[in-house]
Amino acid sequence: MRKIIWGSLAVLSTLALAGCGNDHHQQSQARSQTSSKKVAASQTTHHQVAALWNSDKDQQLAKFINQWAPTMKQAYTKYDGKHELKLATGVKYPSQLKATTVNGQHDSIGWSPKGTGKYAYNVVALYNDNQGGNQHITYAFAFHDGQPVALVDQSTNGTPNWTPTRNADVANGFSQIAAGKGANSGQANQASQTSTSDDSLNGVDANGKPTHVITLEEALGAIHRAGLDSDWPTPGQIPPHVGNVYHPLDDGSGYMFSLFIDDDTYENYLVYPNGKGHYHIIQKKGPHHNGDRGPLTEREFDV
């Protein structure tokens, strides 16, 4: 009888110890899981990126554009976050940003009010000036790899292509605002009010800002005087190809032509004022097939 009792006690003790061991193991697992959740939550919080853009900076940019635009004889409409911004070409932003290119590449670009979105170019502000016909100047203020970049597009047909603006006032103004330093719009106003004396027709002032906005007629005349339009159907007149694009650069410093001369020849021209009544021309010329351009030969001229 005693053997039975002692045997029973031994079994009960073993079960009690096993139970304690299980409780200890379960408690240890629970603590481990709780600790893991805390670490994960901490890591999530740590990896949250601070907003690069906010309403205060957006208002500063709007004020800057409204002060700067009249100096360029331009008037811009801002995307208000609700109503699509419609270009003269019929393109609508921001919904059609995904159908555009940046520097000719299909990098992702899209609307991101805080500048921290999933795109290669996170656009925080859009401004457009329709200038008659299908001509327009459109700015996309964006962050690329966390850095501010002011993009511009003036495409009139084909795939819209964004490039960094050549306008120093706009680029610097956006960078200053993005950095929380505010924009110096007075500098743009001062540049626009520079006297256009004969000496100012050198194209830029002491600050490197354009002082003479070249016209289409002047640009065509420069190309004609250089004899670079000898292969055009009518020299001095833009070839009537449906794919041709021509417009002033967004900073007013020159004129750009992107021309399909015929079924086999593509030509690109940049024309800049270069002294009183003189111009500097950069020509790129090469073959094309169904719109696909081949290797281009580059030459420069002064007339």
C-alpha positions as CSV (number, residue, x, y, z in Angstrom):
1,M,0.0,0.0,0.0
2,R,2.8,2.4,0.9
3,K,4.5,1.6,-2.4
4,I,1.4,2.6,-4.2
5,I,1.1,5.8,-2.3
6,W,4.7,6.8,-2.8
7,G,4.4,5.9,-6.5
8,S,1.4,8.1,-6.8
9,L,3.1,10.9,-5.1
10,A,6.1,10.6,-7.4
11,V,3.8,10.7,-10.5
12,L,2.0,13.8,-9.2
13,S,5.3,15.5,-8.4
14,T,6.6,14.8,-11.9
15,L,3.4,16.2,-13.4
16,A,3.5,19.3,-11.2
17,L,7.1,20.0,-12.3
18,A,6.2,19.5,-15.9
19,G,3.3,21.9,-15.5
20,C,5.6,24.5,-14.0
21,G,8.0,24.0,-16.8
22,N,5.3,24.5,-19.4
23,D,4.1,27.6,-17.6
24,H,7.6,29.0,-17.5
25,H,8.0,28.2,-21.2
26,Q,4.7,29.9,-22.2
27,Q,5.5,32.9,-20.1
28,S,8.9,33.1,-21.8
29,Q,7.3,32.9,-25.2
30,A,4.8,35.6,-24.3
31,R,7.6,37.9,-23.1
32,S,9.5,37.2,-26.3
33,Q,6.5,38.0,-28.5
34,T,5.8,41.2,-26.6
35,S,9.4,42.2,-26.9
36,S,9.4,41.5,-30.7
37,K,6.2,43.6,-31.2
38,K,7.8,46.5,-29.3
39,V,11.0,46.2,-31.4
40,A,8.9,46.1,-34.6
41,A,6.9,49.1,-33.5
42,S,10.1,50.9,-32.7
43,Q,11.6,50.1,-36.1
44,T,8.4,51.2,-37.9
45,T,8.4,54.5,-36.0
46,H,12.1,54.9,-36.7
47,H,11.7,54.4,-40.5
48,Q,8.8,56.9,-40.9
49,V,10.1,59.7,-43.1
50,A,9.5,63.3,-42.0
51,A,7.4,65.3,-44.5
52,L,9.5,67.4,-46.8
53,W,6.7,69.8,-47.8
54,N,3.8,71.4,-45.9
55,S,1.1,74.1,-46.2
56,D,3.4,76.9,-45.0
57,K,6.0,76.1,-47.7
58,D,3.3,75.7,-50.3
59,Q,2.0,79.2,-49.5
60,Q,5.5,80.6,-49.7
61,L,6.0,79.1,-53.1
62,A,2.6,80.5,-54.3
63,K,3.7,83.9,-53.1
64,F,7.0,83.6,-54.9
65,I,5.4,82.5,-58.2
66,N,2.9,85.3,-58.0
67,Q,5.6,87.9,-57.6
68,W,8.0,86.4,-60.1
69,A,5.6,85.5,-63.0
70,P,4.8,89.1,-64.0
71,T,8.5,89.8,-64.4
72,M,8.5,87.2,-67.1
73,K,5.2,88.5,-68.5
74,Q,3.6,85.2,-67.5
75,A,0.5,84.3,-65.4
76,Y,0.3,80.9,-63.7
77,T,-2.5,78.7,-62.5
78,K,-1.8,76.5,-59.5
79,Y,-3.1,73.0,-59.0
80,D,-5.3,73.4,-56.0
81,G,-5.3,69.8,-54.9
82,K,-8.9,69.2,-56.2
83,H,-9.4,70.4,-59.7
84,E,-7.2,69.0,-62.5
85,L,-4.7,71.5,-64.1
86,K,-5.5,71.5,-67.8
87,L,-2.8,72.4,-70.3
88,A,-3.3,74.0,-73.7
89,T,-2.4,70.6,-75.2
90,G,-5.3,68.9,-73.4
91,V,-3.0,67.1,-70.9
92,K,-4.4,67.1,-67.3
93,Y,-2.3,67.1,-64.2
94,P,-1.7,65.5,-61.8
95,S,-3.7,62.4,-63.2
96,Q,-1.5,62.2,-66.3
97,L,1.9,62.7,-64.6
98,K,2.4,58.9,-64.9
99,A,2.3,59.2,-68.7
100,T,5.2,61.7,-68.8
101,T,9.0,61.3,-68.9
102,V,11.8,63.0,-67.0
103,N,15.0,63.8,-69.0
104,G,13.6,61.5,-71.7
105,Q,13.5,58.6,-69.2
106,H,10.4,56.8,-67.9
107,D,11.3,57.5,-64.3
108,S,8.2,57.3,-62.0
109,I,6.7,60.7,-61.3
110,G,3.5,61.4,-59.4
111,W,1.6,63.6,-57.0
112,S,2.9,63.5,-53.4
113,P,1.7,66.5,-51.2
114,K,4.4,65.7,-48.5
115,G,7.2,64.9,-51.0
116,T,7.8,61.5,-49.4
117,G,5.8,59.3,-51.8
118,K,6.7,56.1,-53.6
119,Y,7.9,57.9,-56.8
120,A,11.4,58.7,-58.1
121,Y,10.0,62.3,-58.5
122,N,7.5,63.2,-55.8
123,V,5.6,66.3,-57.0
124,V,4.4,68.7,-54.3
125,A,3.2,71.6,-56.5
126,L,2.1,72.2,-60.1
127,Y,1.9,75.5,-62.0
128,N,0.9,76.1,-65.6
129,D,0.7,79.1,-68.0
130,N,-1.2,78.5,-71.2
131,Q,0.2,81.0,-73.7
132,G,-2.1,80.7,-76.7
133,G,-2.6,77.9,-79.2
134,N,-1.0,74.7,-77.8
135,Q,1.9,76.7,-76.2
136,H,2.4,76.4,-72.5
137,I,5.0,76.5,-69.7
138,T,4.4,74.0,-66.9
139,Y,6.4,73.6,-63.7
140,A,6.4,70.6,-61.5
141,F,8.1,71.2,-58.1
142,A,9.3,67.9,-56.8
143,F,11.7,66.0,-54.5
144,H,14.1,63.5,-56.1
145,D,16.0,61.3,-53.6
146,G,14.9,63.8,-50.9
147,Q,16.3,66.8,-52.8
148,P,14.2,69.6,-54.3
149,V,14.2,69.9,-58.1
150,A,12.1,72.4,-60.2
151,L,11.1,70.7,-63.4
152,V,9.6,72.4,-66.5
153,D,7.8,71.1,-69.6
154,Q,6.8,73.0,-72.7
155,S,6.0,70.0,-75.0
156,T,3.3,70.7,-77.5
157,N,2.8,67.1,-78.8
158,G,4.1,63.6,-78.1
159,T,5.0,62.5,-74.7
160,P,5.5,65.4,-72.2
161,N,9.1,65.5,-71.0
162,W,10.2,67.2,-67.8
163,T,13.7,68.7,-67.5
164,P,15.3,70.7,-64.7
165,T,14.5,74.4,-65.2
166,R,17.2,76.7,-66.5
167,N,15.6,79.6,-64.7
168,A,17.9,80.3,-61.8
169,D,15.2,82.3,-59.9
170,V,12.7,79.5,-60.0
171,A,15.2,76.8,-59.1
172,N,16.8,78.7,-56.3
173,G,13.5,80.0,-55.0
174,F,12.1,76.5,-54.6
175,S,15.4,75.2,-53.0
176,Q,15.3,78.0,-50.5
177,I,11.7,77.4,-49.6
178,A,12.2,73.6,-49.4
179,A,15.1,74.2,-47.0
180,G,12.9,76.4,-44.8
181,K,14.8,79.6,-45.6
182,G,12.2,81.3,-47.7
183,A,12.6,82.6,-51.2
184,N,14.2,85.9,-52.3
185,S,11.7,86.9,-54.9
186,G,13.0,90.5,-54.8
187,Q,16.1,89.2,-56.6
188,A,13.8,88.1,-59.5
189,N,12.1,91.5,-59.6
190,Q,15.4,93.3,-59.6
191,A,16.7,91.2,-62.5
192,S,13.5,91.9,-64.5
193,Q,13.8,95.7,-64.0
194,T,17.4,95.8,-65.3
195,S,17.7,98.5,-68.0
196,T,17.7,97.1,-71.6
197,S,20.3,99.4,-72.9
198,D,22.5,98.5,-75.9
199,D,25.0,96.9,-73.6
200,S,22.3,94.7,-72.0
201,L,21.7,93.0,-75.4
202,N,24.6,90.8,-74.6
203,G,22.0,88.4,-73.4
204,V,22.7,88.4,-69.7
205,D,23.3,90.9,-66.9
206,A,26.0,91.0,-64.3
207,N,24.1,88.3,-62.4
208,G,23.9,86.0,-65.4
209,K,20.2,86.6,-65.9
210,P,18.8,87.0,-69.4
211,T,18.1,90.7,-70.3
212,H,16.8,90.2,-73.8
213,V,14.0,87.7,-74.5
214,I,14.6,86.4,-78.0
215,T,11.6,86.1,-80.4
216,L,10.7,83.4,-82.9
217,E,11.5,85.8,-85.7
218,E,14.9,86.6,-84.3
219,A,15.7,83.0,-83.8
220,L,14.6,82.0,-87.3
221,G,16.6,84.9,-88.8
222,A,19.8,83.8,-87.0
223,I,19.4,80.2,-88.3
224,H,18.8,81.6,-91.8
225,R,21.8,83.9,-91.7
226,A,24.0,81.0,-90.7
227,G,22.7,79.1,-93.7
228,L,21.5,76.2,-91.5
229,D,18.1,76.1,-93.2
230,S,19.3,75.3,-96.6
231,D,17.7,71.8,-96.5
232,W,14.4,73.1,-95.2
233,P,11.5,73.0,-97.7
234,T,11.3,76.8,-97.5
235,P,14.4,78.4,-96.0
236,G,13.5,80.8,-93.2
237,Q,10.1,79.1,-92.5
238,I,9.6,76.2,-90.1
239,P,9.1,72.9,-91.9
240,P,5.3,72.0,-91.7
241,H,5.9,68.6,-90.1
242,V,3.3,67.5,-87.6
243,G,5.9,66.5,-85.0
244,N,7.8,69.8,-85.0
245,V,8.2,71.7,-81.7
246,Y,9.5,75.2,-81.1
247,H,9.3,77.5,-78.2
248,P,11.3,79.9,-76.0
249,L,13.3,78.4,-73.2
250,D,11.5,78.8,-69.9
251,D,14.1,81.3,-68.5
252,G,13.8,83.5,-71.6
253,S,17.4,83.1,-72.5
254,G,17.0,81.5,-75.9
255,Y,14.8,79.6,-78.4
256,M,14.5,75.9,-79.0
257,F,13.6,74.1,-82.2
258,S,13.0,70.3,-82.5
259,L,12.3,69.7,-86.2
260,F,11.7,66.8,-88.5
261,I,12.8,68.2,-91.8
262,D,11.6,65.3,-93.9
263,D,11.0,61.5,-93.6
264,D,14.7,60.9,-92.9
265,T,16.2,64.0,-91.2
266,Y,15.9,65.4,-87.7
267,E,17.4,68.7,-86.5
268,N,17.6,70.4,-83.1
269,Y,18.5,74.0,-82.6
270,L,19.2,76.2,-79.5
271,V,19.5,79.9,-80.3
272,Y,20.9,82.4,-77.7
273,P,21.5,86.1,-77.9
274,N,25.3,86.7,-77.9
275,G,26.0,90.4,-78.0
276,K,24.1,93.2,-79.7
277,G,22.4,91.8,-82.7
278,H,24.4,88.5,-82.6
279,Y,23.4,85.0,-81.7
280,H,25.0,81.7,-80.7
281,I,23.5,78.6,-82.3
282,I,23.9,75.0,-81.3
283,Q,22.8,72.6,-84.0
284,K,22.2,68.8,-83.6
285,K,21.4,66.9,-86.7
286,G,20.9,63.3,-87.6
287,P,18.7,60.6,-89.2
288,H,15.3,59.4,-87.9
289,H,12.9,56.6,-88.7
290,N,9.3,56.7,-87.7
291,G,10.2,59.3,-85.1
292,D,13.1,57.3,-83.6
293,R,16.2,59.5,-83.8
294,G,19.6,58.1,-84.8
295,P,23.1,59.5,-83.7
296,L,23.2,63.3,-83.8
297,T,26.1,65.4,-85.0
298,E,26.6,68.6,-83.0
299,R,27.9,71.9,-84.3
300,E,28.0,75.5,-83.0
301,F,27.8,78.8,-84.9
302,D,28.0,82.5,-84.1
303,V,26.2,84.9,-86.4
